[in-house]
Amino acid sequence: MKIYTIHDRVAKCYLPLFLARNDDEATRMWIVSLPEMFRLQDYSLYSIGTFDDEHGEISGFVKELVAHGDAVEVDSIRRAVQ
């Protein structure tokens, strides 16, 4: 599993961590969790490591940009999960 966080550029902070199997799943989780009125361009999704759920170990610790909010096709993601 990969570990993700979302950066809020307005609040200048990172939101609580969450786990997903891959970047596509994390992006979908991020988008469907936000109300439609949110300004997605204020947020960015980052992968920050991995969690081995068999051994209970966290590794990686390299922050990698997965997606900027203004580059995500929100409508297609929301339609796919409805």
N, C-alpha and C positions, 0 to 999 in steps of 0.2 A: 504494500500500500504506500502511496505517496502522501506527504504532509503538505497542506496548502494553507495559505493565508491571503487575505484581501487587504490591499492598502487603500486607505481613504485619503486622497490628497488634500481634501478640505480640512478634515480633522487632524491631518498629519500624524496618523497612527495606523497600526496594523490591527485587523480584527482577529477574533479568536480562531485558532487553528481548527482544521477539519481534515479528514482522510478521504481519499478516493483512489480507485484502481489506476486511473490514467488522467491525462490532461483534459480529454473530451468529457469524461464523467464529471470532473471537478468544475469545468466551465458550465455544464448543464446545471449542476447543483447550485452554483453561484447565481446564475441567471434566474432560475425558477424560484429562488428564495427571496428575491427582491420584488417589492411592489412595483407596478409599472410606472409610478410617478418618480422613482429614483432617477437621478441623473447618473447614468451608467458611466459617462465619461469621467466622473470623479473617482473612479475605482480602477484598480488593476489587480489581477490574480497572479500570485506567485507560488511556485513550488519551492519548498525549503528543506526537503529531505525525504527520507523513507522510513517506514516503520515495518519491521519484520514481525508480523503477528504470530508467527510460530515460536520465535525465540524471545519476543518482547524487547527487541533492540531497536533503537533509533540511530540512523546514520545519515550521512550526506552533508547536511548543514550548509548547502550552497544555495543561495537565493537565485532562482531563475524566473524571469518573467514568462508567464504563460500567455496572458492576453491583457490588453488595455481595453477598458470598457467601451470606448468609442469604436473599436475594431471588431466587436462581437456582433454576429447576426442574431439579435435578440428574438425577432419575430419568428424566424425559422426554428429556433430552439424551443420557444414556447409552444408553437404549433405541434412540434414533434412529441411533446410530453402530454398533450391534451387528449 
